Amino acid sequence: MDRKRRGALLWKYARRLCGAVVRREAFRGTWHDDLANFLNLFLVRETARCPICGYSGTFLHHARHAREICVRCGSRARHRVAYLALERRDAEHTWRSARFVHFAPEPCISDVLRRWSGAYLSADLEPGAGDLVLDLRELELDSESVDVIFASHVLEHIVEDRKALQEIYRVLRPGGAAVLIVPFVSEKTVEFGFADPSRNYHARDCGADYPDRYRDAGFHVTMVSTDDFEQPDRYALSSCTGGLETKHWIAFCEK
């Protein structure tokens, strides 16, 4: 990180911390992340390398997760795992002529998918958030018309996720794949029955058993995780909170 950028970030977090003290909001909200980021930028205690953009240096904390956000491209740990998994997959299955549809597109990974694919389209439920306005539960796409669907941290927000998976299966061509990422927070999936606003509008806590739903929809599933790559710490491929490590899983669901 260049000196100017580092100085700007130090000033940003210093202002946040001082503002919280003045408002008597210290130790609440984003205080812990802001303090960790200020100290890490000032002392340069923790560094890593982003495989997506090539940045090497200090990463930012987020939601009390250490080394979570890349300063240059804004990627999170799950995006970096997805990038390495996709890179490996592309070496085995050339996607240069593939038609990609990327749901809830994240800028840090959308540029990569656009570069790799023959035809890239982004999609979102909200107008203006992507090239297409699509509802995963009722996709306005022809059957067997898409080669690859990418959806990261989307399905946990959808109450009718099984219907969404059936739609994904329908629109994929034979031999096509859905790249699906959900956060695993327990051994067994727990349904809420609605998108809970107090839980970031999640409709469920996904467990380690959640990929069974992909298989129920007809997919052949291959799981890839943080542990499948060398130097996961060096590339900041896991989220760490209070010394506890959260690994990220990528599901390749083939039709």
Secondary structure, DSSP 4 states (H G I P E B T S, - for coil): --HHHHHHHHHHHHHHHHHHHHTT-TTSTTHHHHHHHHHHHHH---EEE-TTT--EEE-EEETTEEEEE-TTT---HHHHHHHHHHHHHHHHS--TT-EEEEES--HHHHHHHHHH-SEEEEEESSTTSSSEE-BTTB--S-TT-EEEEEEES-GGG-TTHHHHHHHHHHHEEEEEEEEEE--EEESS-EEEEEEEGGGTTEEEEEETTTHHHHHHTT-EEEEEEGGGSS-TTTTT-SEEETTEEE--EEEEEE-
